[in-house]
């Protein structure tokens, strides 16, 4: 899994856990909702400033959004 895919999966998971609809997270983090959607689908490159904004709004460490989850085999 690429780092972009890891970020996308973590962003989507944390957003759901925190109860943020995409629209609300995008507005609070001051990013376009369609850009947030592309991030969650791993269809867009994401800068470190955006990662920091999203982590702040979601109240997680930035590294949490980039950490690969061990697969259950």
N, C-alpha and C positions, 0 to 999 in steps of 0.2 A: 504494500500500500504506500503510495507517495505521501509526502508531507502535506501536500494540498488536500488529499483525500482524508488524511488523519484530522487536519484542521476542520474540514467540512463536517465530518462525523461528530467531532467533539463540540463544535459550535451548535449544531442541531440538537445534540443530546442535552447540553447545558441549558440551551434556550428553553427546551421542553421542561426540564426539571425545574427551572426557575419560573415557569409559567408565562413566558413572554410570547405573545403572537409576533410574527415577523414584523408586522407594521409597527408595533410598539417598540420593539428593540431597535429597529432602524431609526425611528424618530428620536428616541432617547440617546442613541449613539451618534446621531447626526450623520447617518449614511442613507443613501437611497435604498428603498425597499427592494427594488429589482437587483441592485448590487448585492444586498444581503442574500437574496435568493440564489444568485450566481455563486456566492461564496459557499453556501450550504450544499450546492450541487457540484462543487469542485470545478466550476467552470470559469473561475476568475482568479487571477493572482491577487494576493492580499499583502498590503504593506504593513510594516511593523507598527506604524502609528494607528492603523485601523484595528489591528489585533489588540493593542493596548486599550483603545477606546471600548471595544466590545468586552474585554476582560473586566474593565472597570465597571461598566454598566451591569454585567452579569455577576459581579462580585466574586471573581475567581482570579487566581494567579494567571498571568499570561502564559506560563509554561503549561498550565492545565489544558489550554486550547491546542497545544502542539504535541502533547504527550501521546505516544502510541499506546493503545490498550492491548495488553497481552491477549492473544487469541486463546479460546477455550478448546483445546483439542483432546 
